[in-house]
Amino acid sequence: MADEGAKVANPKRADLEKLRSDLAKEVEGLRKTLKTPTEDIGGGKVWVGKNARAWHRELDGRHRRLAEQVGKLLPVVDAALRGEPEKVSATEARSYHQDR
């Protein structure tokens, strides 16, 4: 059997690094998800009047909240990465793979 004291690459850290990379590619798109409809409704391009203004305020609030929440995602993953060592024991790595 392999030396149980040997250290191997931390598979959880590798998964978190992949998550961060994938998420970083999507963040800007997610931040802009409601931008165009918000601007269209608010700019009088597609709808005007009292109801249009109410919808614009609602959509603008949702757009801002979505952008705010998306902005919190990468720091959460970064914090998780900081808590993970580069190397773990072979037993810990196997345990991680079994628990997934």
Helices and strands as residue ranges (DSSP letters): E 7-9, H 11-31, H 35-42, H 50-70, H 73-82, E 87-89, H 90-99
